[in-house]
Every structure is written in C-alpha cells, then in structure tokens.
Amino acid sequence: MKPEIVMKSLNIVGSQSTPTIFCNADSGVMTMQGDSYPENSFEFFSEVISWVEQFLQHATLPLQLELRLIYMNTSSVKAMMDIFDLLEAAHEQGRSVSVCWYYDPENERVVELAEEFKEDCSFTFNIEPHDETMD
C-alpha cells in the first residue's frame, strides 16, 4: 500500500504582471485572476503546473478551473496550454475536470482566446460573461 500524499493548497499573490492563483486542495477548485505577463512565464507557472500534476495524480476530487484572466502574453498562453493538456489527458482517463472562463463582455480578445483554447479540449469548458459586481 503506497503512502497517501497530503495535497497542500497553493496560494500565489498576484502582482501587476502576474495573476492571483489559488489552488484549493480541499475543494479541487483552482482560480486564476488578473493579467499574466510575467518576466519568466515558465518559472512563474511551473509551481502551478506541478500542483495540477500532483492533484490529478493523488487526489480523487474533480478539478475545476475558474479563470478571470484579462490579458495573457504569448508565453503565458503556452503555460496555460500545458495546464489544459494535463486536464485533457486526465479527462481521457475518466477524471472529472472542467474549466469556467469568466470574461469582461467588453473585452473581445479574451473571449477569442478562451474559444481558441476550448476548441482543443473535450472536457467541460464554459465561457461566460461575468458581472463586474462579482469581483
């Protein structure tokens, strides 16, 4: 019998160029909010990607991403693709994973980006306008 891994939540405080990220190990909900154009996206997202891998490997809860991203640079988009690839692989193995991307109705570029991501995903992926009063 292998020892049970205790998942820890991950909390990354956002800055002007990085999103606030909270990965809740107890609920399986991961939230990202804000702009994403860190100096080194690979380095910034490596901890998040590692958390997702660990969660999918050791936890049995569904994993749900709630995104409120405003702007993403190219390397952040690549990191997000890596996360979605992990979700896709987990989904193909029968895991329950989903994404809900909330966007500002006045920001058409975010909607287009979310729709591009959604095209490559077979798991539940909702794109919904958010009300400013939610924040």
C-alpha positions in Angstrom: 0.0 0.0 0.0 1.5 3.3 -1.0 1.5 6.2 1.5 -1.2 8.7 0.9 0.1 12.1 -0.3 -1.4 15.0 1.5 -2.1 17.7 -1.0 -1.4 21.2 0.1 -3.3 24.2 -1.3 -1.2 26.7 -3.3 -1.7 30.4 -3.0 0.2 32.9 -5.2 -0.4 36.5 -4.6 -0.8 38.4 -7.9 1.1 41.5 -9.0 0.7 44.0 -11.8 2.1 41.4 -14.3 1.0 38.1 -12.7 -2.4 36.6 -11.8 -3.6 35.8 -8.4 -3.7 32.0 -8.2 -5.4 29.9 -5.6 -5.4 26.1 -5.9 -7.6 24.6 -3.2 -6.6 21.0 -2.4 -9.7 20.5 -0.2 -12.3 21.5 -2.8 -10.4 20.8 -6.1 -11.1 24.4 -7.3 -8.3 26.4 -8.8 -8.8 30.1 -9.5 -6.7 32.5 -11.6 -7.5 36.1 -11.9 -5.8 39.2 -13.4 -3.2 39.9 -16.0 -0.5 37.4 -17.0 2.7 38.7 -18.5 5.4 37.7 -16.0 9.1 38.2 -16.9 9.5 34.4 -17.0 6.2 32.6 -17.5 7.8 29.1 -17.4 9.2 29.8 -14.0 6.1 31.5 -12.7 3.7 28.7 -13.9 6.0 25.8 -13.0 4.7 25.6 -9.5 1.1 25.7 -10.7 1.7 23.0 -13.3 3.4 20.9 -10.7 0.4 21.3 -8.4 -2.1 20.3 -11.1 0.0 17.2 -11.9 0.2 16.3 -8.2 -3.6 16.9 -7.7 -4.5 14.8 -10.7 -2.2 12.0 -9.6 -3.1 11.9 -5.9 -6.5 13.5 -5.3 -9.8 11.9 -6.2 -11.9 15.1 -6.3 -12.9 16.7 -9.6 -10.6 19.5 -10.6 -12.4 22.7 -11.6 -10.6 25.8 -13.0 -12.2 29.2 -12.6 -10.5 31.8 -14.8 -10.9 35.5 -14.8 -7.9 36.4 -16.9 -7.8 39.7 -18.5 -4.6 39.7 -20.6 -2.1 37.0 -21.3 1.2 37.2 -23.2 2.4 34.5 -25.6 4.4 32.6 -23.0 1.5 32.7 -20.5 -0.7 31.2 -23.2 1.8 28.4 -23.7 1.8 27.7 -20.0 -2.0 27.6 -20.0 -1.9 25.2 -22.9 0.3 22.9 -20.8 -2.3 23.0 -18.0 -5.1 22.3 -20.4 -3.1 19.4 -21.9 -2.9 17.9 -18.4 -6.6 18.3 -17.9 -7.3 16.8 -21.3 -5.1 13.7 -20.5 -6.9 13.3 -17.1 -10.3 13.6 -18.8 -9.4 10.9 -21.3 -8.6 8.7 -18.3 -12.0 9.3 -16.8 -11.2 12.1 -14.4 -13.7 14.8 -13.8 -12.2 18.1 -14.9 -13.8 21.4 -16.0 -13.0 25.0 -16.9 -15.2 28.0 -16.5 -13.6 31.1 -18.0 -15.4 34.3 -17.0 -14.7 37.3 -19.1 -15.5 41.0 -19.3 -18.1 41.4 -22.0 -16.2 44.5 -23.3 -13.0 42.5 -23.8 -13.5 40.6 -27.0 -9.9 39.5 -27.2 -10.2 37.4 -24.1 -13.4 35.7 -25.5 -11.5 34.8 -28.7 -8.6 33.4 -26.7 -10.9 31.3 -24.5 -12.7 30.0 -27.6 -9.3 29.0 -29.1 -8.4 27.0 -26.0 -11.9 25.4 -25.9 -11.5 24.1 -29.5 -8.7 21.8 -28.3 -10.5 20.5 -25.2 -13.1 17.7 -25.0 -13.8 18.2 -21.3 -16.4 20.7 -20.0 -15.3 24.2 -20.9 -17.7 27.1 -20.3 -17.0 30.7 -21.4 -19.3 33.1 -19.6 -19.6 36.9 -19.2 -19.0 38.0 -15.6 -20.8 40.8 -13.9 -18.5 43.5 -12.6 -20.2 43.3 -9.2 -18.8 39.7 -8.7 -15.3 40.9 -8.1 
